[in-house]
Amino acid sequence: MTGPLHDLKIIEFAGIGPGPFAAMLFADMGATVVRIERKGATRRPLSPLNLGPFDVVSRGRLSVALDIKRPAGRDAALRLIEQADALIEGFRPGVMERLGLGPETCLARNPKLVYGRMTGWGQTGPLAHAAGHDINYIALSGALHAIGTAEQPLPPLNLVGDFGGGAMMLAWGMMAALWEAQRSGQGQVVDAAMTDGAAYLMAMIYGVKAAGLWSNQRQANLLDGGAFFYTTYECSDGKFVAVGPIEPHFYALFLEKIGIDDPELADQFDLSAWPQQRAKLAAIFRTRTRDEWCALLEGTDACVAPVLDLDEAPLHPHNRARKTFVEVDGVVQPAPAPHLSRTPARAPTSPPAPGADTESVLRDWGFCDAEIAALRADGAIE
């Protein structure tokens, strides 16, 4: 076992999106993560929500298939929870309580348990029981309004709600609670809502707006594509470069590197001139290929980088040098991050088939052969 969290034991109730990603963060850093899946669950035909062996965010787990609607299955789950440091669940409010596995029940069995709850709207509030997805949650936070074209907000994949505002905030909250539990001996509930987390990620933007330096108009601000020196430009081959020399000395070097001495480009913070300045740079970048521009600018303080697609990114020399991507059983995927000097993350392993580890986990967590046989006879496990 490797990783700084190698002594941590976490129970994850199977779900989609941010819950599994948060569990992946713990597993990558060495925690033992046991996923409790529905008995009879299978890897259904591939779809965006059912990726089978390509389900990267489910890597590094052990999988136990239990019928937690049966008393014997629920009791087996509680026995595992008794020995865990933390729990992750991503159901709507009240579901775990109806299953007999809510925080009150689990904390009574394990007072030091950190009970992590991942939802879109949170456990409380007028929308708590409504359905939704990332796009809905970040809409409520103000983040979605600030991202997109001048004409229309556009979803930034599901990075801001599901993974940034959801999974990472859940993992952060759980680590804070685990740290405190070491001292107090008491667990607690972590109520992670994607609406809260997405708003939290917008802290700097809300501060800049309060200072009068940010407009509600999209593509009219420094960091939203409004600034001609903080945007992307198409090159002669149809590929793009990302340009971002915000600081005046970096901008001056940028102009020097591209060989431009144009008085109309001198004042980078004259907002009224941004459209004309953008048009001039657009014409300049169309004169060379992306790779030609990168040969001139990449790696300098001009702050220019190639816009790489998902096939190109793993092959870039910088990403290769830092081992930013790994290949696991033929599937190229992001490696664990960040890098730790003394206790590095664990090498990722493929996602397990549902229930693949049921008997071995039960034995490792104290169930004897007779108890396992009884669970099988009851129908609580397969």
Secondary structure, DSSP 8 states (H G I E B T S, - for coil): --STTTT-EEEEE--STHHHHHHHHHHHTT-EEEEEEETT----S-BTTB-GGG-GGGTT-EEEEE-TTSHHHHHHHHHHHHT-SEEEE---TTHHHHTT-SHHHHHHH-TT-EEEEEESS-SSSTTTTS---HHHHHHHHTTGGGSB-SS-B---TTIIIIIIIIIIHHHHHHHHHHHHHHHHS--EEEEEEHHHHHHHHTHHHHHHHHTT---SSTTSSTTTT-STTSEEEE-TTS-EEEE---SHHHHHHHHHHHT---GGGS-TT-GGGHHHHHHHHHHHHTTS-HHHHHHHHTTSTT-EEE---TTTGGGSHHHHHTT-EEEETTEEEE--SS--SSS----------TTTTHHHHHHHTT--HHHHHHHHHHTS--
